[in-house]
Amino acid sequence: MFKKVFKLKENKTTVRVELLAGFTTFLAMAYILIVNPQILGTVINTPGNPEAYLGQLVFVTALSGAFGSILMGILGNLPVALAPGMGMNAFVAFTVAAPVAMGGMGFTWQQALAAVFLSGIIFILITATGLREKVIRAIPNSLKAAVGVGIGFFIAFIGLQKSGIIIPNEGTFVGMGDLTNPKVLLSIFGVLVIFFLMSRKVKASVFFGIVISTIVGLIITYTAGAANGFWDLGVMLPSNGIFSWTPPVDLFGQCFGAIPSLLTAEHITGTLIVIITVLFVDFFDATGTLLSVTRRAGLIEKDGQPKNVGRALFADSIATTAGAVMGTSSVTTYVESLTGVEVGGKTGLTSVFTGIFFLIATIFAPIFAIVTPEITAPALIVVGCLMAQSLGEIDFKDKETAFAAFITIIMMLLTFSIAKGIAFGFIVYGFLMLASGRAKEVPVLIYVLDVLFILILALS
C-alpha cells in the first residue's frame, strides 16, 4: 500500500528509509514541543492554574504537528513536516496578545487565535485560486536557489546559537561562545560525528549522529555529571515517568467565540494588521521552505518547479486554520525537514511518519526532553552546510540577479527572518531589472509583490 500511495519505487526509496527520515525530522523538530508552550503559555493561561494550560499547550503543539505533517504527506506526497511556527508564536504572545502598556495590541489570547484562524481561511482561498502557485512559478531560478542558500545559512546560524558556539556580544552583535563548556563540546562532538559518518558514506548519518550524541550525553551526565556538576549536560531520563496526557479541553474551539469582537470598530484595524502579517510571514516562510526542501530532495519538475506544489500549499493552508481551532498559532512547514531529506526521505511517507511520532509525543512527551538543543543543533549546522551547495546554481554572471540573490541571503540571515529576506531580495530584483532596461523579462506578478513588500515592510 505504501509503495503505491507514495510511489516509493519511482522515487527510489523504501519504507525503512522513510521511517528513519521521519524520525530524524521529528527529532530535529522536537524542541517545538517545549518552546511553543513556553512562549504561548505567557498569555494562554489562568492565574489559578497555569501549569494545566502548559500541559494542554504541549498536547496541542504535538497534535497540530501530527495533523499538518500527515496531511502534507498524504496530499502533497513531499517529505515536508509541519508544526506551530517559530516567530509567529512570539508575534502572537508578545505583540498581539500583549498589553498595550507593554507595547502590545491588547488582544485577548482568544482574539489572537481568532485572527490566525481568519488568516488561515484567506490562505485557503488564495491557494484554491492558484495565486500561491503562480507566485512560485514567477520566481527566477537563481532567486529560488538564493532562498535555499539563505535558509541554509539561517538554520546553520540557529544551530550555532542553540549549541552555544555563537552567543550575543554587545560590541560585535555576535561572538564566540565558551568552547570549554561541556554542553558546547557535546554539540561540537555531534557535528564531527555527523561529518565523519557522511565521509564514510553512511546514509543515515544525521540520524545516527543524534543517537550517538544522546547516548554520550546520557553517559556523561550520569557519571561525570553526577560526580561533578560542571559536567552535567542536562541529558537526563525523565524523573516523573514517561507518561503525560493533558488534552486541550480549555483551548479547542476558543477562537470561534472571539471572531465577532474582531470586527468591531475598536479592533478592526488591529485585526487587519494581524491578518496581513500572518499571511505575509506564513506565505513566504512556507514558500521558501518548500523550494529548499524539494530542491535538496531532487523533487523538481522539468520546469524547475517543486512537485505537487499546489496540493502541498493547500495542505499548509488547512494546517494553519486547524492549528488555530486546536489552540495554537500558525502551523507551517519546517525547514528542519531537510534533516530527514539528508537521511534519504523523498516522499510524503517521511512526513506521515513524522506526524505519527508527534502523535506518540502526545502521550509520551516527557521522554522527548532527553533530546536537548545541544544534541539537535549539530543536525541544523550540518544541513545548513549542505544547503550552501546551491550557491553554484546562482547565475553570478547576471549582475541584476546576482545582486538580488546576495541581498536575499544576507538579509534573511541578519533580519533573522526568511520572509523579510525574500521581501528585500524581490524588491532589489524588481528595481535592478527596471533600472537596467530589462523590465519586460520580469512577470507582472513580481512587481505587484514588490509594491506589497514595500508597504508591509514600511508598516511593520
Residue, then its C-alpha position, 0 to 999 in steps of 0.5 A: m500500500f505504501k509503495k503505491v500511495f507514495k510511489l516509493k519505487e519511482n522515487k527510489t526509496t523504501v519504507r525503512v528509509e522513510l521511517l528513519a527520515g521521519f524520525t530524524t525530522f521529528l527529532a530535529m523538530a522536537y524542541i517545538l514541543i517545549v518552546n511553543p508552550q513556553i512562549l504561548g503559555t505567557v498569555i494562554n493561561t489562568p492565574g489559578n492554574p497555569e501549569a494545566y494550560l502548559g500541559q494542554l499547550v504541549f498536547v496541542t503543539a504535538l497534535s497540530g504537528a501530527f495533523g499538518s505533517i500527515l496531511m502534507g504527506i498524504l496530499g502533497n506526497l513531499p517529505v515536508a513536516l509541519a508544526p506551530g511556527m517559530g516567530m509567529n508564536a512570539f508575534v502572537a504572545f508578545t505583540v498581539a496578545a500583549p498589553v498595550a502598556m507593554g507595547g502590545m495590541g491588547f488582544t485577548w489570547q482568544q482574539a489572537l487565535a481568532a485572527v490566525f484562524l481568519s488568516g488561515i481561511i484567506f490562505i485557503l482561498i488564495t491557494a484554491t485560486g492558484l495565486r500561491e502557485k503562480v507566485i512560485r512559478a514567477i520566481p527566477n531560478s537563481l532567486k529560488a536557489a538564493v532562498g535555499v542558500g539563505i535558509g541554509f545559512f539561517i538554520a546553520f546560524i540557529g544551530l550555532q546559537k542553540s549549541g552555544i558556539i555563537i552567543p550575543n556580544e554587545g560590541t560585535f552583535v555576535g561572538m564566540g561562545d565558551l568552547t570549554n563548556p561541556k554542553v558546547l563540546l557535546s554539540i561540537f562532538g555531534v557535528l564531527v560525528i555527523f561529518f565523519l559518518m557522511s565521509r564514510k558514506v553512511k546514509a543515515s548519518v544525521f540520524f545516527g549522529i543524534v543517537i550517538s550524541t544522546i547516548v554520550g550525553l546520557i553517559i556523561t551526565y550520569t557519571a561525570g555529571a553526577a560526580n561533578g556538576f560542571w559536567d552535567l549536560g542536562v541529558m537526563l531520563p525523565s524523573n516523573g515517568i514517561f507518561s503525560w496526557t493533558p488534552p486541550v479541553d480549555l483551548f479547542g474551539q476558543c477562537f470561534g467565540a472571539i471572531p465577532s469582537l474582531l470586527t468591531a470598530e475598536h479592533i478592526t484595524g488591529t485585526l487587519i494588521v494581524i491578518i496581513t502579517v500572518l499571511f505575509v510571514d506564513f506565505f513566504d516562510a512556507t514558500g521558501t521552505l518548500l523550494s529548499v526542501t524539494r530542491r535538496a530532495g531532487l523533487i523538481e519538475k522539468d520546469g524547475q518547479p517543486k512537485n505537487v506544489g499546489r496540493a502541498l500549499f493547500a495542505d499548509s493552508i488547512a494546517t494553519t486554520a486547524g492549528a488555530v481551532m486546536g489552540t495554537s498559532s500558525v502551523t507551517t512547514y519546517v525547514e528542519s525537514l531537510t534533516g530527514v531529506e539528508v537521511g534519504g526521505k523523498t516522499g510524503l511517507t517521511s512526513v506521515f511518519t513524522g506526524i505519527f511520532f508527534l502523535i506518540a509525543t502526545i502521550f509520551a512527551p516527557i521522554f522527548a526532553i532527553v533530546t536537548p538543543e545541544i544534541t539537535a543543533p549539530a543536525l541544523i549546522v550540518v544541513g545548513c552546510l549542505m544547503a550552501q551547495s546551491l550557491g553554484e546554481i546562482d547565475f553570478k554572471d547576471k549582475e541584476t540577479a546576482f545582486a538580488a540573490f546576495i541581498t536575499i541571503i544576507m538579509m534573511l540571515l541578519t533580519f533573522s527572518i526568511a520572509k523579510g529576506i525574500a521581501f528585500g531580495f524581490i524588491v532589489y530584483g524588481f528595481l535592478m531589472l527596471a533600472s537596467g532596461r530589462a523590465k519586460e523579462v520580469p512577470v507582472l506578478i513580481y512587481v505587484l509583490d514588490v509594491l506589497f513588500i514595500l508597504i508591509l515592510a514600511l508598516s511593520 
